[in-house]
Amino acid sequence: MGLKRNVSLATALRYKGQGPMLTYVLHRIGGLGMAIFVTTHILASFLGGKGGVFVNSIYENWIFQLLIFFFVMFHAINGLRITILDLFPKLLDHSREAIWLEWAVFIPLYGFAVYVIVRTGLGV
Amino acid sequence: METKPKTLPLSKRGFNFEMFMWIITRLTALAMYGLILIAIIGALIMGARTQMNFADVMRWGFMPNVTHVQNTNVPDVAPWSTPFWRLLGSALLLVAVGHGVHGLVVIADDYIVSERGRRIVRNLSIIFMLAMCGIGLYILWTS
C-alpha cells in the first residue's frame, strides 16, 4: 500500500520522455500551482485583515506574476492541445508536431506577457 | 497492413465516474476558454485597449471580478461590476473549481492507492469543492 515505484527516483529523473514528458510534468506542476494559488487567493480575499492583505500583496508582485502567468498560460495552451487531440483522435498521428505547434504559440504569447509585466514592474 | 484503431467505442470502454470526469475535464476546459474570451472581448469593448496593459487584461480575463481592475487606469469601475460580469465570474468559478478539484483528485490517485485513502481524498475533495464555491461566490457578489 501507499506509494510504490518500480524505479528509483534517480532512474525516474534520468527518464528520457522528451517533449511529451516535459509537457506532462509542466501541466501537472502548473495545475497544482494554480490550485494552491487560487485557493489561497480566495481565502486571503475572504478573510482580509493584515494576513490577507499581505498574501495578496505577494500575488500583485511582478515576480510572482511572471510565475503564475507561466503556470496559467502553459496549462491553458497545453490543455487545449490535449482537448483537441482527445476529441479528434485521428490527430494523434501528429502528436509530436502538435507539441511543437504548442510551443510556437506559447513562447511568443508568454514572451509578450513577460515583456509587459517586467516593464510595468520596473516602472519603465 | 491494417493499422490498429486507436479508439474503442463507448460500449467497449464502459461508462463510469472516471470516464465521465475525463470528458467533463475536456469540456470544462473549452468552456473556460469561451468564458475567458467573452471577458477579454468585453474588457476591450469597455476601453481596456487604452486603459489597461496586456497583463491586466489577462488578469481580468482569468477572473472578471471588479477588484481586478481597481489598480488600472480604468476611470469608472461601475460597468465592470454589473450582474452580467458577476454571473460570468460565477460561471467561471464553478467550472474552474470542478475542473481543478478533479485534477487534484487525479494527482492524489497517482500516489494514494489504498481504497481507504482514496475514499478519504474523495470526501475531502467534495468538502473542499463546496467550500471554495461558497466562499468564491460570496466574494464575487459582495466585492
Interface residues (C-beta under 8 A of the other chain):
Chain A: M1 G2 L3 K4 R28 G31 L32 M34 A35 V38 T39 I42 L43 S45 F46 E60 Q65 F69 V72 A76 G79 L80 I82 T83 D86 L87 P89 L92 F112 A113 V116 I117 T120
Chain B: K6 T7 R26 A29 L30 M32 Y33 N53 F54 A55 M58 F62 T67 N71 A96 G100 V101 G103 L104 I107 Y111 I112 V113 S114 G117 M132 I135 G136 Y138 I139 S143
